[in-house]
Amino acid sequence: MANNSLWHKVTDKEKEQIAKDSKKLLNEFASKLGKIKSKEIHFENELGTREEGDGWTTDPDFREITFTNAPFVEGNSIVAEKGGWK
């Protein structure tokens, strides 16, 4: 029994399936992105400055979610190589 997860030359049939699966995945992702409702809106004026104020409120779970997704966290900081975490 051959293990299909090992490296092998990709056949034309496999290339077609990869393209089909990739397109489906991207379409599903784009559809889900379209459903996101953003609360944060930024306005610019003709002077390129902004009025003073309290700013906007960030989602309270943002920090926890970001730290969960970070490859390495040390204390209250994300440790990452510059340009390495994209």
Secondary structure, 3 states (H helix, E strand, C coil): CCCCCCCCCCCHHHHHHHHHHHHHHHHHHHHHHHCCCCCCCCCCCCCCCCCCCCCCCCCCCHHHHHHHHCCCEECCEECCCCCCCC
